[in-house]
């Protein structure tokens, strides 16, 4: 400085600083533009063409996703597409970062007096590193999410057999049980069929009690050949099929999970529904999924014991409409102390309803890695990866509709000697949406009112269900569920599951 005026070197430094900063900003806005102006034009043209192509592709994908949601679901569930996205994001992140450092190089002085510009060079280098990280980190994180999603799809959805809808419906057998070394899925605690309309997504949950006995198997099945007169006596129940099959694996050649296959054959024989796929949920790992999404809000009508039935009760899930932790939701769904199996079945359906209604795309996106980690250790299924987009699409449709339930439990069904013809009439009526006149009148209760068993229990099956559904008393709560063993539980027989919970 001389007399307050900048020297020629200082003015040059400022010019260089502004030039280098401008090149970095141009690289941020339009990758390749810095090279076109001050470097290799060939590199600049290639970079800009790639950038414009990617921008065009992103805009087209965004517009397509707005008008065609199935496109997004299809891409998000395709292992090949996810691998391509992952590699593309890594390549773009590395390429863009290289363009930033090349732009920084182009903005540096080449004169012998470059030492005079050292403060500016350090500042430009800092700006360059910040901008490179600004674009590379989100891209690499997106690549990580694509990798996690692909790993989930490959590990969880490993089925190979694709089956079409039966009579316009997909029937998914949902099994819930404890896991352990060599015993995952033995004697499932929860047995439910999700019968889903293949067009509308309208869903009916068919609950089967684990203690059902004296029933027949699907004709022509392995179990039907072994037990032509049915399964019953000597403590044989529906949830015992899995352990029997595990002890007789030689009979189930070609089946990776004999226990699941035997259970399917029993369920098909009881309900007359043909099962498309199955999904097995590890109840011990279920709490991890609930925690991953930040908890689930449930209406706890009575204190629900934690523990019991052979072990000490260590606490209670407190009453109230509350957001429960994974540990609390697990015991809400499985507790039997001071309760009965059918009240527990009703609570389990309430958990299913809450999960479906409260899991939003925003929640899934913000907790994606945690959800993926929890799901991979919690769920095993026969649904092939190629079919996941179909069921996610149906789930989005189902989210906007009421879920109906029909459970094959007392007082409508005697579990020790089930009337299989009546069972099939009940299921058919629930799928058709038929209700008794009494329940139809009572179901007009406003949604803001306290849900009653009368207003929500009419979906069982015309006259077959009227004795249990319409006689339920909404003032009676047993084991945390509206209703009783004598009158039936509202959530087990309902045309609006959410209102019954």
C-alpha positions in Angstrom: 0.0 0.0 0.0 1.4 3.4 -0.9 -0.6 6.5 0.2 -3.7 4.4 0.7 -3.6 3.0 -2.9 -3.3 -0.7 -3.7 -0.2 -1.9 -5.4 -0.4 -3.6 -8.7 0.2 -7.0 -7.1 -2.6 -6.4 -4.6 -5.0 -5.4 -7.4 -4.0 -8.5 -9.3 -4.7 -10.6 -6.2 -8.2 -9.2 -5.9 -8.8 -9.8 -9.6 -7.6 -13.4 -9.2 -9.7 -13.9 -6.1 -12.9 -12.6 -7.9 -12.1 -14.7 -11.0 -11.5 -17.9 -8.9 -14.6 -17.3 -6.9 -16.7 -16.8 -10.0 -15.4 -20.0 -11.6 -16.4 -21.9 -8.4 -19.8 -20.4 -8.4 -20.3 -21.2 -12.0 -19.3 -24.8 -11.3 -21.9 -24.9 -8.5 -24.7 -23.6 -10.8 -23.7 -25.3 -14.1 -21.0 -27.9 -13.8 -18.5 -27.6 -16.7 -19.0 -23.9 -17.4 -15.7 -23.0 -15.7 -13.9 -25.3 -18.0 -15.6 -23.8 -21.0 -14.5 -20.3 -20.0 -11.0 -20.9 -18.7 -9.9 -24.5 -19.3 -10.5 -27.5 -21.5 -13.5 -26.8 -23.7 -13.9 -30.5 -24.4 -14.2 -31.3 -20.7 -16.6 -28.4 -20.2 -18.8 -29.6 -23.1 -19.0 -33.2 -21.9 -19.7 -32.1 -18.3 -22.4 -29.7 -19.3 -24.1 -32.2 -21.6 -24.1 -34.8 -18.8 -25.5 -32.2 -16.4 -28.3 -31.0 -18.7 -29.2 -34.7 -19.4 -29.4 -35.4 -15.7 -31.5 -32.3 -15.0 -33.8 -33.2 -17.8 -34.1 -36.8 -16.5 -34.8 -35.5 -13.0 -37.5 -33.1 -14.2 -39.1 -35.8 -16.3 -39.0 -38.3 -13.4 -40.5 -35.7 -11.0 -43.4 -34.9 -13.4 -44.0 -38.6 -14.0 -44.1 -39.3 -10.3 -46.8 -36.6 -9.8 -49.1 -38.2 -12.3 -48.1 -41.8 -11.9 -47.2 -42.8 -8.4 -46.5 -46.4 -9.4 -43.5 -45.2 -11.3 -41.8 -44.0 -8.0 -42.8 -47.2 -6.2 -41.5 -49.3 -9.1 -38.1 -47.6 -9.1 -37.8 -47.6 -5.3 -38.4 -51.4 -5.2 -36.3 -52.5 -8.2 -32.9 -53.8 -7.1 -31.5 -53.2 -10.6 -32.8 -49.6 -10.7 -31.5 -48.9 -7.2 -28.1 -50.2 -8.1 -28.0 -48.0 -11.2 -29.1 -45.0 -9.1 -26.4 -45.7 -6.5 -23.6 -45.9 -9.1 -24.9 -42.8 -10.9 -25.0 -40.8 -7.7 -21.4 -41.8 -6.7 -20.2 -41.0 -10.2 -21.9 -37.5 -10.2 -20.6 -36.8 -6.7 -17.0 -37.6 -7.6 -17.2 -35.9 -11.0 -18.7 -32.7 -9.6 -16.1 -32.6 -6.9 -13.3 -33.0 -9.5 -14.8 -30.1 -11.5 -14.6 -27.9 -8.4 -11.0 -28.6 -7.8 -10.2 -28.1 -11.5 -12.0 -24.8 -11.4 -9.9 -23.9 -8.3 -6.7 -24.8 -10.3 -7.8 -22.6 -13.2 -8.3 -19.6 -10.9 -4.8 -19.7 -9.4 -2.0 -17.4 -10.5 0.9 -18.8 -12.6 3.3 -15.9 -11.9 6.5 -15.8 -9.9 4.9 -13.5 -7.4 2.2 -15.9 -6.5 3.4 -15.9 -2.8 1.9 -12.4 -2.5 -1.6 -13.9 -3.2 -1.3 -16.6 -0.5 -4.2 -15.3 1.8 -6.5 -15.2 -1.2 -5.5 -18.6 -2.3 -6.3 -20.0 1.1 -9.6 -18.4 1.1 -10.5 -19.7 -2.4 -9.3 -23.2 -1.4 -11.6 -23.0 1.7 -14.6 -21.9 -0.5 -13.8 -24.7 -2.9 -13.7 -27.4 -0.2 -17.0 -26.2 1.2 -18.8 -26.1 -2.2 -17.4 -29.5 -3.1 -18.7 -31.0 0.1 -22.0 -29.2 -0.3 -22.8 -31.1 -3.4 -20.9 -34.3 -2.8 -22.2 -35.2 0.7 -25.9 -35.1 -0.2 -25.2 -37.2 -3.4 -23.2 -39.7 -1.5 -25.8 -39.9 1.2 -28.4 -40.5 -1.4 -26.2 -43.3 -2.8 -26.1 -44.8 0.7 -29.9 -44.7 1.0 -30.2 -46.4 -2.4 -27.7 -49.1 -1.2 -29.7 -49.6 2.0 -33.0 -49.9 0.1 -31.4 -52.3 -2.4 -30.0 -54.5 0.4 -33.5 -54.5 2.1 -35.2 -55.6 -1.1 -32.6 -58.3 -1.9 -32.5 -59.7 1.7 -36.1 -59.5 2.7 -38.0 -60.1 -0.5 -36.2 -63.2 -1.7 -39.3 -65.1 -3.0 -39.2 -66.4 -6.5 -42.7 -67.6 -7.2 -45.1 -65.0 -8.5 -48.9 -65.7 -8.1 -51.8 -63.7 -9.5 -54.9 -62.6 -7.6 -57.5 -65.2 -6.7 -61.1 -64.0 -7.5 -59.8 -60.5 -7.7 -58.0 -60.5 -4.3 -54.5 -61.1 -2.9 -54.5 -63.1 0.3 -51.4 -62.6 2.5 -50.9 -64.7 5.5 -49.4 -62.7 8.4 -47.7 -64.7 11.1 -46.3 -63.2 14.3 -44.1 -65.1 16.7 -40.9 -65.1 18.8 -37.6 -65.8 17.2 -34.6 -67.7 18.5 -31.8 -69.9 17.2 -33.4 -72.5 14.9 -36.9 -71.7 16.1 -38.1 -68.6 14.2 -41.8 -69.0 13.5 -42.5 -72.0 15.7 -46.0 -71.9 17.2 -47.0 -68.4 15.9 -48.8 -66.3 18.5 -50.7 -64.3 15.8 -52.3 -65.7 12.6 -54.1 -63.2 10.3 -55.0 -63.1 6.6 -54.9 -59.8 4.9 -57.3 -60.2 2.0 -56.7 -57.2 -0.4 -58.8 -56.2 -3.3 -56.4 -56.3 -6.3 -57.9 -53.1 -7.8 -59.1 -50.9 -4.9 -56.8 -52.0 -2.1 -59.8 -52.5 0.2 -58.6 -54.8 2.9 -60.3 -57.3 5.2 -58.3 -58.8 8.1 -59.3 -62.4 8.8 -58.1 -63.4 12.3 -57.6 -67.0 13.2 -57.2 -68.1 16.9 -54.0 -70.0 17.6 -56.0 -72.6 19.6 -58.3 -73.6 16.8 -58.6 -77.4 16.6 -60.5 -80.1 14.7 -60.4 -78.6 11.3 -59.6 -80.0 7.8 -56.8 -79.2 5.4 -56.9 -78.0 1.9 -57.7 -81.0 -0.4 -54.7 -82.5 -2.0 -52.2 -80.9 0.3 -49.4 -82.7 2.2 -51.2 -82.3 5.5 -54.5 -83.5 4.1 -52.8 -86.7 3.0 -51.4 -87.2 6.5 -54.6 -86.2 8.4 -57.6 -87.0 6.1 -59.9 -86.7 9.1 -58.6 -83.3 10.2 -56.3 -81.9 12.8 -57.3 -82.2 16.4 -57.1 -84.0 19.7 -54.1 -84.6 21.9 -53.5 -80.9 22.3 -53.2 -80.3 18.5 -54.0 -76.6 17.7 -53.5 -74.4 14.6 -50.3 -72.9 15.9 -48.9 -76.4 16.5 -48.8 -77.2 12.8 -45.4 -75.4 12.4 -43.6 -77.6 15.0 -45.2 -80.8 13.6 -44.0 -80.0 10.1 -40.5 -79.1 11.4 -40.3 -82.6 12.9 -41.4 -84.2 9.6 -39.4 -82.2 7.0 -39.1 -85.2 4.7 -42.8 -84.8 3.8 -42.3 -81.3 2.6 -39.7 -81.7 -0.2 -39.2 -78.5 -2.2 -40.4 -76.3 0.7 -37.8 -74.1 2.4 -40.1 -73.6 5.4 -42.2 -76.7 6.1 -43.8 -75.1 9.2 -45.1 -72.2 7.2 -46.4 -74.5 4.4 -48.2 -76.7 6.9 -49.8 -73.6 8.5 -50.9 -72.3 5.1 -52.5 -75.7 4.3 -54.4 -75.5 7.5 -55.5 -71.9 7.0 -56.6 -72.6 3.5 -58.6 -75.6 4.6 -60.4 -73.5 7.4 -61.1 -70.4 5.4 -61.4 -71.5 1.8 -59.1 -68.7 0.8 -56.1 -69.4 -1.4 -53.0 -67.8 0.1 -50.7 -65.9 -2.4 -47.8 -65.1 -0.1 -46.9 -65.1 3.6 -45.0 -62.7 5.9 -43.6 -63.7 9.2 -43.0 -61.0 11.9 -40.5 -61.5 14.7 -42.3 -60.0 17.7 -39.1 -59.5 19.6 -37.8 -57.3 16.8 -41.1 -55.5 16.3 -40.3 -52.9 19.0 -37.3 -51.8 16.9 -39.5 -50.9 14.0 -41.8 -48.9 16.2 -38.9 -47.0 17.8 -37.5 -46.4 14.3 -40.6 -44.5 13.3 -40.8 -42.5 16.5 -43.6 -44.5 18.2 -47.2 -45.3 17.5 -50.3 -43.6 19.0 -52.8 -46.0 20.5 -55.9 -45.7 22.7 -54.9 -47.7 25.8 -58.3 -48.3 27.5 -57.0 -50.2 30.5 -53.6 -50.8 32.1 -51.9 -53.4 30.1 -49.4 -55.7 32.0 -45.8 -56.0 31.0 -44.9 -59.7 31.6 -47.0 -62.3 33.4 -48.2 -65.8 32.4 -45.3 -67.7 33.9 -43.2 -64.6 34.7 -43.5 -61.6 37.0 -45.5 -58.6 35.9 -42.9 -55.9 35.8 -45.1 -52.9 35.0 -48.0 -51.6 33.0 -48.7 -49.7 29.8 -50.6 -46.8 31.2 -54.1 -45.9 29.9 -54.9 -43.0 27.7 -54.5 -41.9 24.0 -50.7 -41.9 24.0 -47.7 -42.3 21.7 -46.2 -45.6 22.8 -42.6 -46.7 22.5 -41.7 -50.0 20.8 -41.5 -51.8 24.1 -45.0 -50.6 25.1 -46.5 -51.4 21.7 -45.0 -54.9 21.9 -46.7 -55.6 25.2 -49.9 -53.9 24.2 -50.1 -56.4 21.3 -49.0 -59.6 23.1 -50.1 -59.3 26.8 -52.4 -62.0 28.0 -52.2 -61.6 31.8 -55.6 -60.5 33.1 -57.0 -61.0 29.6 -57.8 -63.7 27.0 -56.5 -64.6 23.6 -59.4 -63.0 21.8 -59.0 -59.6 23.5 -55.3 -59.8 22.6 -56.3 -60.5 18.9 -58.4 -57.4 19.0 -55.5 -55.3 20.3 -53.2 -56.7 17.6 -55.6 -55.6 14.9 -55.6 -52.1 16.5 -51.8 -52.0 16.2 -52.0 -53.0 12.5 -54.6 -50.3 11.9 -52.5 -47.6 13.7 -49.3 -48.6 11.8 -51.0 -48.4 8.5 -52.6 -45.0 9.2 -49.7 -43.3 10.9 -46.8 -44.4 8.7 -46.6 -41.5 6.2 -44.1 -41.2 3.3 -42.4 -38.3 5.2 -41.9 -40.5 8.3 -40.5 -43.3 6.2 -38.1 -40.9 4.4 -36.8 -39.2 7.5 -36.3 -42.5 9.4 -35.4 -44.6 6.4 -32.1 -46.2 7.5 -33.5 -47.1 10.9 -36.7 -48.6 9.4 -34.7 -50.6 6.9 -32.4 -52.0 9.6 -35.3 -52.9 11.8 -37.4 -54.4 9.0 -34.6 -56.7 7.7 -34.3 -58.3 11.1 -38.0 -58.3 11.8 -39.7 -59.7 8.7 -39.3 -62.7 6.5 -41.6 -63.1 3.5 -42.2 -65.0 0.3 -43.2 -61.9 -1.6 -40.8 -61.5 -4.5 -39.0 -58.2 -5.0 -40.7 -57.8 -8.4 -44.1 -57.7 -6.7 -43.3 -55.2 -3.9 -44.4 -52.2 -6.0 -47.8 -53.8 -6.5 -48.4 -54.2 -2.8 -47.0 -50.8 -1.9 -49.4 -49.3 -4.4 -52.3 -51.2 -2.9 -51.2 -50.2 0.6 -51.4 -46.5 -0.4 -55.0 -47.1 -1.6 -55.9 -49.0 1.5 -54.6 -46.2 3.7 -57.4 -44.0 2.5 -60.1 -46.6 3.2 -61.7 -48.3 6.2 -60.3 -51.7 7.1 -62.8 -54.4 7.9 -62.2 -57.3 10.2 -63.7 -60.7 10.8 -62.3 -63.1 13.4 -63.1 -66.8 13.8 -63.5 -66.6 17.5 -66.3 -67.0 20.1 -69.1 -66.4 20.4 -69.6 -66.7 16.7 -67.2 -69.7 16.3 -66.5 -72.5 18.7 -62.7 -72.8 18.2 -62.6 -76.4 19.5 -65.0 -77.6 16.8 -65.3 -74.9 14.1 -68.2 -74.8 11.6 -66.2 -74.4 8.4 -69.3 -73.6 6.3 -70.2 -70.8 8.7 -66.7 -69.6 8.6 -66.7 -69.3 4.9 -70.0 -67.5 4.9 -68.7 -65.0 7.5 -65.6 -64.3 5.4 -67.6 -63.9 2.1 -69.9 -61.5 3.8 -67.1 -59.4 5.3 -65.4 -59.2 1.9 -68.7 -58.3 0.2 -69.2 -55.6 2.9 -72.6 -57.0 4.0 -73.8 -56.1 7.5 -76.8 -56.8 9.6 -79.6 -54.1 9.6 -79.0 -53.5 13.3 -75.3 -52.8 12.9 -75.9 -50.7 9.8 -78.1 -48.4 11.8 -75.6 -48.2 14.7 -72.6 -47.6 12.4 -74.0 -44.1 11.6 -72.5 -42.9 14.9 -70.3 -39.8 14.2 -66.6 -40.6 14.0 -65.8 -38.2 16.8 -68.0 -40.1 19.2 -66.7 -42.8 21.5 -66.5 -45.9 19.3 -68.8 -48.7 20.2 -68.7 -52.4 19.6 -72.3 -52.1 18.2 -71.3 -49.5 15.6 -68.2 -51.3 14.4 -68.9 -55.0 14.7 -71.4 -55.6 11.9 -69.0 -56.8 9.2 -68.8 -60.4 10.4 -71.4 -62.0 8.2 -75.0 -61.2 8.1 -77.0 -63.4 10.5 -74.0 -65.4 11.4 -72.4 -62.5 13.2 -75.4 -60.7 14.6 -75.5 -62.6 17.8 -71.9 -61.6 18.7 -71.5 -58.2 17.1 -74.7 -56.4 17.9 -74.9 -57.6 21.5 -71.5 -56.1 22.4 -71.6 -53.3 25.0 -69.3 -50.3 24.3 -69.2 -49.7 28.1 -67.5 -53.0 28.7 -63.7 -53.2 28.2 -61.9 -56.5 28.8 -58.1 -56.7 28.7 -57.9 -53.3 27.0 -60.4 -54.1 24.2 -64.0 -53.1 23.8 -66.3 -56.1 24.5 -66.0 -59.3 26.3 -65.5 -63.0 25.7 -69.3 -63.5 26.0 -70.4 -60.8 23.6 -67.3 -60.6 21.3 -64.7 -57.9 20.8 -65.4 -54.9 18.6 -62.1 -54.8 16.8 -62.4 -58.5 15.9 -65.7 -58.0 14.0 -65.8 -54.6 12.4 -66.4 -52.7 9.2 -64.2 -49.8 10.5 -61.3 -51.1 12.5 -59.9 -47.7 13.4 -63.3 -46.7 15.0 -63.3 -49.9 17.0 -60.0 -49.2 18.6 
